[in-house]
Amino acid sequence: MTDSAAHIAVVALVGDRSPNVVSHTRIPLLLQALAERDRLVLDPYWIPSEDAEAADAVRGFDAVWVVPGSPYRSEAGVLNAIRTAREEGIPFLGTCGGFQHTLLEFARGACGLTHVAHAENDPDADDFLIEPLACSLAGHENTVHVEPGSLAHSVIGSERTVERYSCHYGPSRHLATLEAHGLRFAGRDDDGQVRMAELTGHPFFLASLFQPELYGDGSRPHPMIRGLARAAIEHASRTAHQPV
């Protein structure tokens, strides 16, 4: 077994960093707690959404985390980062806006649904994948039912979890097509609406409409964040032993 403390994983935090976004201010505390409590040491690099447009923006990282804070200044940059992580097997986490754009990238890039849109970014589009929620989840805690046997279940360790939201938008149409192409909807709320997604066959690819950054007081990272950290350390270990 690899000693996680023997490797430091380099993580791309993709999003437009702001002191006004609570989840952004929480992330340094969470990374510190991971190092102190779990000996999972992550070296974070913030990549603004506009900088993420570059083809190699997240290549070479051990994990990609698309953080909350939508609308992003560059939808194209965020989608490019997600696509790179998806296609190149880089451990990935998308939270809140990151979840929404994960579904959008998969619909366009893996399913051929090139015209689907996010209503927050393109309110005049004809075909929304992500649309305004009938009842906004912003400021609420909701129960999420986690599918047994999923990555989400193995990470969270329970079939039920209560999570915090800050969201006005969610997925609606074309979900069966996304499932047919390998995206698994591993978490749903009490009404059966999709709240978590993961990618079958990927080392670690997980996204949630809720914000695990807001879990507790920040001293004990959410299991999803700990799961990403472990996957990143494993990725760093593998690449360190690959021949040059």
Secondary structure, 3 states (H helix, E strand, C coil): CCCHHHCEEEEEEECCCCCCCHHHHHHHHHHHHHHHHHCCEEEEEEECCCHHHCCCCCCCCCEEEECCCCCCCCHHHHHHHHHHHHHHCCCEEEECHHHHHHHHHHHHHCCCCCCCEECCCCCCCCCEEEEECCCCCCCCEEEEEECCCCHHHHHHCCCEEEEECCCCEEECCCHHHHHHCCEEEEEECCCCCEEEEEECCCCCEEEECCCHHHCCCCCCCCHHHHHHHHHHHHHHHHHHCCCC
